[in-house]
Amino acid sequence: MIPLATQRVLGVFAVIVCAFSIAPVLVIVAESFTATDYVVFPPSGFSLKWYVEFLKRAEFVDSAVVSTIVAFGASIVATALGTAASIALVRYEFFGRRVLQQLFLAPLSLPGLIFGLALLQFLARYGIPRNVVTIALAHVVIVVPFTIRFITVALLGVDRKVELCAQSLGASPLRTFRHITFPLIRPGLAASLVFAFIISFDEVAASLFVSSPSATTLPVRIFTYIDQNYDPLVTAVSSLLVFAALIAIVILERAFGVGRLFGLR
Amino acid sequence: MATVSLQRVTKRYGQDVAVSDVTLEVDNGEFVALLGPSGCGKTTTLQMVAGFVEATSGDILIDGQPMHGIPPHKRNIGVVFQNYALFPHLTVFDNVAFGLKMRNVERSQVVGRVDHALDLVQLKGLDRRYPRELSGGQQQRVALARALVIEPSVLLLDEPLSNLDANLREQMRFEIREIQKRIGITTMFVTHDQTEAMAAADRMVVMAKGEIRQIGTAREIYEQPRDLFVATFIGQANLLRGKVAGVRDGEAEIVLDVGQRVVARHNGYARVGDASNLVLRPEDFELATEEYPSKNNLHGRVMRVNYLGAAINAAVLVGDTTLVVSIPRSDNVAREGEPVVVRWPPSAGVMLS
């Protein structure tokens, strides 16, 4: 048992951590509703004019579409790959399993800048065009470690004996997955999809290198925009990113409970 | 229904030998218990029959068909695990129906066969429930019904009763035996509980360190253990160490380390001068105040008396050896601290090297 005094201190610490993480987001969201033509906090007046402005700016809308397509594609592909990798890592003993486990999780510790730079060189060298597909593939590499984590946790929660029983009852390994394992890890798959989507949708560093005039993601668009301008438009666009993530989390919480997906419960 | 034959089956994990050179024949409709301490290879043996684990060498045959390379889903085997391993996302009905669906049995037939299986394990009316809404005993019955509904050639039970409380365990053991007899299915049952194995099985297979130590009926194994491990693992055993001093007419004379000469049934191979252990069950002894000429007699002192209801357990110190003696509760010879004569006929006990 942790002593009561220590518990209190830890509690206060946790609150401070949360406040420091969330406060900047709240400030940005608040600023986006300002009626002024400049960024100010606290906002003065209430207006949706900067959201309207966003819709009028074709390059921002295009980028939103690009980001959405990339995030959808990357999260689906990464979740599929993550499922296959997790099954191998959790269910099978084979030579080099440990090494693979580390290798799959390596991109987590790889700075996006370095990855983006390497990818840019690679694409340039072989004359591969930078488009939506290339960005999505780059994002797959970035989010796959996360999907592996989620799906591994989910798979560890499925009793191996349940799968063995299904096999003894006549289900081939494939049908065992379809009828038993898949339904049981569905919450983990949903979490994997949603978080992969959010991470992809937010990714800046690597995307900076692979974006091109024909395909630029929303965070990169914001990043390049504020280089020249600083008006409430960026706060509105940034807020849209926050809202998208928020909606995804709420849906996930309602459907499965977020704590369980992280293996906390 | 089928026979199961294991021929010189060995399973190695790297350097570790989990199962070593196991040969076993299970008859049609027979109920065989694999018994041994944890890590003795009994579960690995069962998993090889199921096909979950591939043998390193040797052959496994079901109904004469070699099983090498045949995956579990093509073996037609019913498995029940200790933790039941029910499908948590499916209802009782769908759990039991699963094997039939995998076999593409027609929907109209599925309902009838599932009903029949649930009837067999006395679980009618719960088919809409989910596993988490059932008690441990009910879950166990569902697991059994699910394994039986596919009419498997062999039923494999891996410690199926260990998660149940004592009363329920006995009842389920009885029911499993009853059902097994009624449908006459060949069954292999893994357990570490000797009472369970003795009560349920036609034959017992005692395993240790990956090897089979003895195969036989409960009576054979209890009364004629083949080695010290079996003697001490099954039931309580008193060991009297000594040397063979003479052999005649199927009897051996043994000079015990405690100094006394005793006579025992000869095991057929011990020679004069060999070290020998005489194994005696607590109920082989009787306690008395004086010697009896045609019996073996050892003088000792009663150290402890425990009244257990059905019998009295007494600890008697003979030399430096403590003997555990079980006597009828009507017997009032045993009083703590008093001298006593421990007697047994030469026909009781087993000589082991």
Chai-1 contact restraints between the chains, C-beta under 6 A:
chainA,res_idxA,chainB,res_idxB,connection_type,confidence,min_distance_angstrom,max_distance_angstrom,comment,restraint_id
A,D159,B,A85,contact,1.0,0.0,6.0,A-B,restraint_1
A,K161,B,F81,contact,1.0,0.0,6.0,A-B,restraint_2
A,K161,B,A85,contact,1.0,0.0,6.0,A-B,restraint_3
A,V162,B,A85,contact,1.0,0.0,6.0,A-B,restraint_4
A,L164,B,F52,contact,1.0,0.0,6.0,A-B,restraint_5
A,C165,B,V79,contact,1.0,0.0,6.0,A-B,restraint_6
A,C165,B,A85,contact,1.0,0.0,6.0,A-B,restraint_7
A,Q167,B,P72,contact,1.0,0.0,6.0,A-B,restraint_8
A,Q167,B,H73,contact,1.0,0.0,6.0,A-B,restraint_9
A,S168,B,A50,contact,1.0,0.0,6.0,A-B,restraint_10
A,S168,B,P72,contact,1.0,0.0,6.0,A-B,restraint_11
A,S168,B,I77,contact,1.0,0.0,6.0,A-B,restraint_12
A,S168,B,V79,contact,1.0,0.0,6.0,A-B,restraint_13
A,L169,B,F98,contact,1.0,0.0,6.0,A-B,restraint_14
A,L169,B,G99,contact,1.0,0.0,6.0,A-B,restraint_15
A,L169,B,M102,contact,1.0,0.0,6.0,A-B,restraint_16
A,G170,B,H73,contact,1.0,0.0,6.0,A-B,restraint_17
A,G170,B,G99,contact,1.0,0.0,6.0,A-B,restraint_18
A,G170,B,M102,contact,1.0,0.0,6.0,A-B,restraint_19
A,G170,B,R103,contact,1.0,0.0,6.0,A-B,restraint_20
A,A171,B,H73,contact,1.0,0.0,6.0,A-B,restraint_21
A,A171,B,M102,contact,1.0,0.0,6.0,A-B,restraint_22
A,S172,B,H73,contact,1.0,0.0,6.0,A-B,restraint_23
A,I180,B,F87,contact,1.0,0.0,6.0,A-B,restraint_24
A,P183,B,H89,contact,1.0,0.0,6.0,A-B,restraint_25
